[in-house]
Amino acid sequence: MKYWFILCFLVGWSCTKKKEAELAPAQITHVIEEMTETMIHDVTNPPLAARFFSYACLSGYEVLAQHDSSMRSMHGVLNGFPVIQKPSEIPEHSVSLTALLAMMETAQKMQPSGKRLAQYETHFLDSCRTAGYSDEVLNGSKAYAQAISKQILAYAKADRYNRISNYPRYQTRTGDGFWYPTPPGYFAPVEPYFATVRSFTLDTCSQFKPAPPTPYSADPKSAFYRMMQINYADKLPDEHKQIAAFWDCNPFALEDNGHLMVGMKKISPGAHWLGITGIACQKAKVSFAQALKIHTVVAITLTDGFICCWDEKYRSNRIRPETAIRKLIDPHWRPFLQTPPFPEYLSGHSTISSAAAVVLTHYFGDHFAYTDTVEEPFGLKARPYQSFQQAADEAGMSRLYGGIHFMDAITEGRQQGLKVGTWVIQRVEGKRGLVASN
């Protein structure tokens, strides 16, 4: 872990002064990155990763809402969100520092390898002390953060995710056209009950139910067969391979080297879009408070997008291209990307990418150009984009290039994502009459 960067953003004078200097928005990105590293370590699945990000960001956001009248609490905005009480005795504290610590406190309690985040927090506080923060402010900020985090954790516990382990083991459906596990890992289906989790803004998990998928058919003249041949015939020029690899974001990938299976750990789609959020905040030079708000809205949008998408995935339960093509066309065919372990329709990346793009476009504008460097630490070159929707479109098409989705799952996933993103902005910002852009 790298801690040297903390000193670059912390205040170099004593924090016993009445007015605390605000920490830089880049600190939010660093906490998100540390959470992501822990998720990679734990092989956290994409919907669950979005859930972790949401509650951590909400913890920091509510600290700010208690000190900034321009930032209203999420009470009355999010489903079932409680009134978050200030500590009865408010100790001396730094607001922005408390917000970051609240994020860390919640993340380390929720993520399985939370001890890694606890170690990160310890080093972070040591760096703050070196930068001039007094022990009174550090201790007070942590106590305040823990009080807020405790209330957010109670809210998280009530979202019904903890009931999933008590549900019957999911049984794959038999018959032609239904999904079942794919090689090389033949993993069990991921989060088949995620749609039962309380959403942050949705009325129901099926609120934006898409059109039914193209019906499975072995008839070479059928719409399904023609759609399948698109996947099979794609020869993948280098540019398409680069796009597919850049947006892969598959935490479950395995590599067969001929002797054993080696796990290839990667970030989740939600972590990628929160990375983009950090890039946009830095380029636009937004304040710490605005940056944390935007991260929070993107995170809850990702979670609600996964809830909608996963509701459809386990309803339609459609076969993956890999399985269908091997059965009907070529038994030796392999997709460029490894097939994720859950049903095909809708495309999750198309859904959550379009939803996140709606939110980011709301805050930064339709033509916000940026360079996406999120995948550079994983050996992939940065890619430039002229807008968030351009990036979302490319993320969706990456699933066709990668051979893991049919085209209707991509187009319908995009439409669902646009609706989810628009809905979240309406709820959070009170905006009416917004129209999702095509």
Secondary structure, 3 states (H helix, E strand, C coil): CCCHHHHHCCCCCCCCCCCCCCCCCHHHHHHHHHHHHHHHHHCCCHHHHHHHHHHHHHHHHHHHHCCCCCCCCCCCCCCCCCCCCCCCCCCCCCHHHHHHHHHHHHHHHHCCCHHHHHHHHHHHHHHHHHHCCCHHHHHHHHHHHHHHHHHHHHHHHCCCHHHHHHCCCCCCCCCCCECCCCCCCCCCCCCCCHHHCCCCCCCCCCCCCCCCCCCCCCCCCCHHHHHHHHHHHCCCCHHHHHHHHHCCCCCCCEEECCCCEEECCCCCHHHHHHHHHHHHHHHHCCCHHHHHHHHHHHHHHHHHHHHHHHHHHHHHCECCHHHHHHHHCCCCCCCCCCCCCCCCCCCHHHHHHHHHHHHHHHHHCCCCCEEECCCHHHCCCCEEECCHHHHHHHHHHHHHHCCCCCHHHHHHHHHHHHHHHHHHHHHHHCCCCCCCCC
